[in-house]
């Protein structure tokens, strides 16, 4: 079980808190992290780069000079790639670079990224921000008070908090996301991940509910098996009774004879 440093609203250090096992399970799958980060960066590409080939450039339909007898290299058009103003050889064509990944792969990568930061003790829990009007100095001073000033920090809030996002927007080394909307790239980009305690409490509250649902499904399976087996047992008992009755009749007939 991983533990994280905990800081109060005023920046004072509290007792270290345990991180939930549902997210921080200790598994760090580096190949999956590499795959997901590559897909994320590929999805950021617009794919709008374009250039004209020799067929798309206007002009050049006439052969500049005859094939032989001039002493110069043969040319078919002045719009070939080696000519100034000509088309480009193998030009970029607009297309999509988007990559799709399975849901379970993305979930494994997210857990691996959090575990990688937790192993190095770079996950910090804090009390929730209460900022009514956006002020950059509030975020900057608070991060400095918990010894994170000047470092790349990812702040994960409990739900959307526009005031926190607007306060940190002018700080190039600080990114603010709602917990659950962060990408694997965001987690690995940051030197330290700062999470509001309310977000962790909500995650721990969801985990037991999922465990109870799985337990109910598992418990329901043996009952279903017993219900299916009951008619078969009843049929076997009736067959045995019929067989005993037949054997008794046969014995009586032999005695009469």
C-alpha positions in Angstrom: 0.0 0.0 0.0 1.3 3.4 -1.0 1.2 6.5 1.2 1.2 10.1 0.2 2.2 13.3 2.0 -0.8 15.3 3.2 -1.0 19.1 3.6 -3.8 21.2 5.1 -5.4 24.3 3.6 -2.9 26.6 5.3 0.1 24.6 4.0 0.9 22.8 7.2 1.9 19.2 6.9 -0.4 16.5 8.3 -0.1 12.8 8.8 0.6 10.7 5.7 -2.5 9.2 4.1 -2.9 5.8 2.5 -3.8 5.7 -1.1 -6.7 3.5 -2.3 -5.7 0.1 -3.7 -8.3 0.3 -6.4 -6.1 2.8 -8.3 -2.7 2.4 -6.6 -2.2 -1.3 -7.0 1.6 -1.3 -7.5 1.6 -2.4 -11.2 3.7 -0.3 -13.6 3.5 -1.6 -17.2 6.0 0.4 -19.1 5.2 -1.1 -22.6 1.6 0.0 -22.2 2.7 3.4 -21.0 4.8 3.8 -24.1 1.9 2.7 -26.3 -0.6 5.1 -24.8 1.7 8.1 -24.8 2.5 7.5 -28.5 -1.2 7.3 -29.3 -1.8 10.5 -27.3 0.9 12.4 -29.2 -0.3 11.1 -32.5 -3.8 12.2 -31.7 -2.6 15.7 -31.2 -1.5 16.0 -34.8 -3.9 17.9 -37.1 -2.9 16.1 -40.3 -3.5 19.2 -42.4 0.0 19.4 -44.1 -0.3 19.4 -47.8 1.7 20.2 -50.9 1.2 20.0 -54.7 2.7 17.3 -56.9 3.6 17.8 -60.5 0.1 17.0 -61.6 -1.4 19.6 -59.4 0.9 22.5 -60.4 -0.5 24.7 -63.2 1.4 24.9 -66.5 4.2 22.7 -68.0 2.0 20.9 -70.5 4.5 21.5 -73.3 7.8 19.8 -73.7 10.5 22.5 -73.1 12.7 21.3 -76.0 13.1 18.3 -78.2 14.3 15.0 -76.9 17.6 14.8 -78.8 20.1 17.0 -80.5 20.3 19.9 -78.0 23.1 18.6 -75.8 21.0 19.2 -72.8 19.3 16.7 -70.5 16.0 15.5 -71.7 13.0 17.1 -70.0 9.3 16.4 -70.4 7.8 19.4 -68.4 9.0 22.4 -66.5 6.8 21.4 -63.6 8.9 18.4 -62.7 10.3 18.2 -59.2 13.8 19.3 -60.2 12.6 22.6 -61.7 12.0 25.8 -59.8 8.3 26.2 -59.5 7.7 22.6 -60.2 5.7 20.1 -58.1 7.0 18.3 -55.1 8.0 14.7 -55.1 6.1 12.6 -52.6 4.2 15.5 -51.0 2.4 15.3 -47.7 -1.3 14.5 -48.1 -3.9 15.5 -45.5 -5.0 12.5 -43.5 -5.9 11.5 -39.9 -3.2 10.3 -37.6 -5.7 9.2 -34.9 -5.1 5.9 -33.1 -7.7 4.0 -31.1 -6.8 2.0 -28.0 -8.9 -0.6 -26.0 -10.5 0.8 -22.9 -8.7 -1.7 -20.6 -5.4 -0.7 -22.1 -6.0 2.9 -21.3 -7.2 2.0 -17.8 -4.0 0.0 -17.2 -1.8 2.8 -18.4 -3.6 5.3 -16.1 -3.0 3.1 -13.1 0.6 2.4 -14.1 1.3 6.2 -14.4 -0.1 6.9 -10.9 1.8 3.9 -9.5 5.0 5.2 -11.1 4.6 8.6 -9.3 3.6 6.9 -6.1 6.7 4.7 -6.0 8.9 7.8 -6.1 6.7 9.5 -3.4 5.6 12.1 -5.9 1.9 12.0 -5.1 0.6 14.6 -2.6 -2.8 14.9 -1.0 -4.2 18.3 0.0 -7.4 19.8 1.3 -9.7 21.2 -1.3 -9.1 24.7 -2.7 -11.7 27.3 -1.8 -11.0 30.2 -4.2 -13.9 32.5 -4.9 -12.2 34.8 -7.4 -9.3 33.7 -9.6 -5.9 34.8 -8.3 -2.6 33.4 -9.6 -0.8 34.4 -6.4 -2.9 32.0 -4.3 -1.9 28.9 -6.2 1.7 30.1 -6.5 2.1 30.8 -2.8 0.4 27.6 -1.8 2.6 25.4 -4.0 5.6 27.3 -2.6 4.5 26.6 1.0 4.3 22.8 0.3 7.8 22.9 -1.3 6.6 22.5 -4.9 7.4 26.0 -6.2 9.1 26.1 -9.6 8.4 22.4 -10.3 6.1 20.9 -12.9 2.9 20.1 -11.0 -0.4 18.5 -12.0 -3.3 19.5 -9.7 -6.3 17.2 -9.8 -9.4 18.8 -8.3 -12.6 17.1 -7.0 -14.8 18.0 -10.0 -14.6 21.0 -12.2 -13.3 24.2 -10.5 -13.1 27.1 -12.8 -11.6 29.4 -10.2 -8.6 27.0 -9.6 -8.1 26.5 -13.4 -8.1 30.3 -14.1 -5.8 30.9 -11.1 -3.2 28.5 -12.5 -3.6 29.3 -16.1 -0.7 31.9 -16.1 1.7 29.4 -14.4 3.5 27.5 -17.2 4.7 24.8 -14.8 1.2 24.1 -13.4 -1.6 22.1 -15.0 -5.1 21.8 -13.5 -7.5 18.9 -14.4 -10.6 17.5 -12.8 -9.8 14.1 -11.2 -10.7 11.4 -13.8 -10.2 13.6 -16.8 -6.4 13.7 -16.8 -4.4 11.8 -19.4 -1.5 9.5 -19.0 0.7 12.1 -20.7 -0.4 14.7 -18.1 0.6 12.4 -15.2 4.0 11.6 -16.7 4.7 15.2 -17.7 4.4 16.4 -14.1 7.1 16.0 -11.5 4.5 15.8 -8.7 0.8 15.0 -8.8 -1.3 17.0 -6.3 -4.7 15.5 -5.6 -7.5 16.9 -3.5 -8.4 14.7 -0.6 -12.2 14.8 -1.5 -11.4 13.1 -4.9 -9.6 10.2 -3.1 -12.5 9.9 -0.6 -15.0 9.7 -3.4 -12.8 7.0 -5.1 -12.7 4.9 -1.9 -16.4 5.2 -1.5 -17.0 3.9 -5.1 -14.7 0.9 -4.6 -16.7 -0.9 -1.9 -19.9 -0.6 -3.9 -18.2 -2.3 -6.9 -16.9 -5.0 -4.7 -20.4 -5.7 -3.2 -21.9 -5.9 -6.7 -19.2 -8.4 -7.7 -19.8 -10.5 -4.6 -23.6 -10.6 -5.2 -22.9 -11.9 -8.7 -20.6 -14.6 -7.4 -23.0 -15.7 -4.7 -25.8 -15.9 -7.2 -24.0 -18.5 -9.3 -24.1 -21.4 -6.9 -27.8 -20.9 -6.2 -28.4 -21.1 -10.0 -26.4 -24.3 -10.2 -28.4 -25.9 -7.3 -31.6 -24.8 -8.9 -30.6 -26.6 -12.1 -29.4 -29.6 -10.3 -32.6 -30.0 -8.3 -34.8 -31.3 -11.2 -32.1 -33.8 -12.2 -31.9 -35.2 -8.6 -35.7 -35.5 -8.5 -35.7 -37.4 -11.8 -33.0 -39.8 -10.6 -35.0 -40.5 -7.4 -38.2 -41.2 -9.3 -36.3 -43.6 -11.6 -34.8 -45.4 -8.6 -38.2 -45.8 -7.1 -39.6 -47.2 -10.3 -36.8 -49.7 -10.6 -37.4 -50.9 -7.0 -41.1 -51.4 -7.7 -40.3 -53.5 -10.8 -37.9 -55.6 -9.0 -40.4 -56.2 -6.2 -43.1 -57.3 -8.7 -40.6 -59.7 -10.3 -39.8 -61.3 -6.9 -43.5 -61.8 -6.1 -44.1 -63.6 -9.5 -41.2 -65.9 -8.8 -42.6 -66.8 -5.4 -46.1 -67.5 -6.8 -44.5 -69.8 -9.4 
